[in-house]
Structure formats: structure tokens, C-alpha cells
Amino acid sequence: MFGISWTELLVIIIVALVVIGPDKIPEVARTTARFVRQVQKLVYDFRESVRLDELKQELLHDKPHQPPHQPIEPPKG
């Protein structure tokens, strides 16, 4: 997981308990989780934006130019 072994993760948790304190751990965990979700959403939105831009470029460069659509009038009579 992220190049961290279980023993390193355990040391990080113990240090967090000592530095932050057991009473504030849930609050810090919620704040961290909220931050991670926001970053994930930003990355997702950025990837979608890039994907849409690439799709637009493909459509513009790969498709021959077509005249604007002319509406068909219904027959009179």
C-alpha cells in the first residue's frame, strides 16, 4: 500500500496517537478523508476535461467538414 510496509504503518499510527492524542484521532481522520475525497474529485474532473478535449479534437480533425443542418420543411398540401 503506497510502498509502506505494515510495520511502518503501525509506527505511523503509534506516532499519530502520541502526537495528536486519542481523543482527536476521529476528527483528524474525518478531515483527512474529506480532503482525500476532494482531491480524488478534482483529479477525476481534470481527467474528464482532458478526455473531452481529446474527443473534441478527434471529432474536429478526423471528420470531413459538413454544412450546417438544413431543416426539412413538411410538404404543403
C-alpha positions as CSV (number, residue, x, y, z in Angstrom):
1,M,0.0,0.0,0.0
2,F,1.8,3.2,-1.3
3,G,5.1,1.4,-0.7
4,I,4.6,1.3,3.1
5,S,5.0,-1.9,4.9
6,W,2.7,-3.0,7.8
7,T,5.4,-2.2,10.4
8,E,5.9,1.3,9.0
9,L,2.2,1.8,9.0
10,L,2.0,0.7,12.7
11,V,4.8,3.1,13.6
12,I,2.9,6.0,11.9
13,I,-0.3,5.1,13.8
14,I,1.5,5.0,17.1
15,V,3.2,8.3,16.5
16,A,-0.1,9.8,15.5
17,L,-1.7,8.6,18.7
18,V,1.1,10.2,20.7
19,V,1.3,13.5,18.8
20,I,-2.4,14.1,18.1
21,G,-3.9,12.2,21.0
22,P,-6.5,9.5,21.1
23,D,-9.4,12.0,21.6
24,K,-8.7,14.0,18.3
25,I,-7.9,11.0,16.1
26,P,-11.5,10.6,14.8
27,E,-11.7,14.3,13.9
28,V,-8.4,14.2,12.1
29,A,-9.4,11.1,10.3
30,R,-12.7,12.7,9.1
31,T,-10.8,15.8,7.9
32,T,-8.2,13.7,6.1
33,A,-10.9,11.6,4.4
34,R,-12.8,14.7,3.3
35,F,-9.5,16.1,1.9
36,V,-8.7,12.9,0.0
37,R,-12.3,12.8,-1.5
38,Q,-11.9,16.4,-2.7
39,V,-8.6,15.6,-4.3
40,Q,-10.0,12.5,-5.9
41,K,-12.9,14.5,-7.3
42,L,-10.5,17.2,-8.7
43,V,-8.4,14.5,-10.4
44,Y,-11.5,12.8,-11.8
45,D,-12.8,16.2,-13.1
46,F,-9.5,17.0,-14.6
47,R,-9.2,13.6,-16.4
48,E,-12.8,14.0,-17.8
49,S,-11.9,17.5,-19.0
50,V,-8.8,16.3,-20.8
51,R,-10.7,13.3,-22.2
52,L,-13.5,15.6,-23.5
53,D,-10.9,17.9,-25.1
54,E,-9.2,15.0,-26.8
55,L,-12.6,13.7,-28.1
56,K,-13.4,17.2,-29.5
57,Q,-10.1,17.4,-31.2
58,E,-10.6,13.9,-32.7
59,L,-14.0,14.9,-34.0
60,L,-12.8,18.2,-35.4
61,H,-9.8,16.7,-37.2
62,D,-11.0,13.3,-38.3
63,K,-14.4,14.3,-39.6
64,P,-14.8,16.0,-43.0
65,H,-16.5,19.4,-42.8
66,Q,-20.2,19.1,-43.1
67,P,-22.5,22.0,-43.9
68,P,-24.9,23.1,-41.2
69,H,-28.1,21.0,-40.9
70,Q,-30.9,22.4,-43.0
71,P,-34.4,21.7,-41.6
72,I,-36.7,19.8,-43.9
73,E,-40.0,21.6,-44.5
74,P,-43.1,19.4,-44.4
75,P,-44.9,19.0,-47.8
76,K,-47.5,21.6,-48.5
77,G,-50.9,20.5,-49.5
